Amino acid sequence: MNRLARRALHTCKVPEDLSTVTAYDSANEHPETVGVSADTIDAIWHSVEALYRTGVHPGMQLSLRHRGEQILHRAIGHATGNGPDDSADALKTPMTTDTPVCYFSASKAVTALLIHMLAEQGLVNLTDPVCYYCPEFAQGGKRTITVHQVLSHRGGIPAIPRDTPIDVLWDKDEIWRLLCEAKPVEVDGAKVAYHAITGGFVLQRVLEKVTGQSIEQYLDTHLRQPMGMTWFTYGIAPEHLHQLARNYATGPTPRFPVSWVVRRALGSDIHTVEQVTNDPRFQEAVIPAGNLCGTAEEMGRFFQMMLNGGVWNGKRICSELTVRRAIQQFGSLQIDRTMMIPMRFSAGLMLGGNPVGLWGPQSRDAFGHIGLINKLCWADPARDISVSLVNTGFPIVGHHLPALAKFVYTVCNRFPLIPEHQRPLALA
């Protein structure tokens, strides 16, 4: 892509020889042990390379497991230094499979499972009103809004009040005060409206009230340490900030009506989102709906544990019933009133669909979460796969969309549907 095209499309520079910017974790790729052919590996990786060639993602990581075995674990591009607006002499840091990346809204899947684990432990009842645990939340007519409604994006508070200073995002007491005072758009849970940021703060408050721990401590005790994660924390410690991949607003600047949807969902324009997410205050904060940090492999490990019915490396993380409750569809396919697209949700996860859905063709049993439009993290019991594709660009619309769709289609196409009685977590 020449310089003029890159400027018009707001993309990064892509070398002709991709091997110069590719990192392979060959020691942890074992496709042969589960009968996956070299042709399948090549086809999937070529679809990732095609997405990288669009220039919208300066850095990308992929972790893919089949039948519990990691068959692809690679990275491509740069963690920093090769954004559309970076100078030619900027210091370029290679993206590796160990580079931590912000998952953005894919964080919601992890936070949701923590709440379901609280229910397993008998500390919360998801059908209880939030105000049963946090009485101050009842203000403004919110006394009947339940924990389950917040998990399933039916809590009636999809956005923080307009004109709220961005600094509020890292002031947990102030954001909680605003959410308590907020008037809901509805309280009966009948309509889906994606809670991009708000729901995570509500769930955090409930968790911390019933456990007496911070959400970071609970995550560390019940998920991060038992699963042997290196990163997988809300935000990142100050001494590791330099290792975190930088975020880039790439692609053409969204115009109305897309820009209206973006502002409605994220509370700001995409270039402000870039500035905020690269701000150390955001990167060090605890934002349960949007700033968990880790690698593609770690998020893939999380979804593989769910696919295993709550078990990782022989260790019980949560019960199989907890996983089933977390992925059970709640409500019908509906137009999401924040994102203005049809969505199927469980209490915390985005679900696939038939004949085609978010996670590809014939993906009704699949569950996962998207992070800032482009990060795709999911598991599909019908194919016995867990997939985590994370990246550093967040183009909203543009020329990359066919390549992104082709990646999902290629993965689905290369793993045929398994007979129902042989599937992990086969759903009735």
Helices and strands as residue ranges (DSSP letters): H 3-9, G 18-21, E 22-24, G 26-28, G 31-34, H 38-53, E 59-66, E 69-80, E 93-94, E 101-102, G 104-106, H 107-120, H 130-133, G 135-141, H 147-151, G 166-170, H 172-181, H 198-211, H 215-219, I 220-224, E 233-234, G 238-243, H 258-266, H 270-277, H 280-284, E 292-294, H 296-307, E 311-312, E 315-316, H 320-327, E 334-335, E 342-343, E 350-351, E 356-357, E 360-361, E 367-371, E 375-380, E 385-391, H 401-414, G 420-422
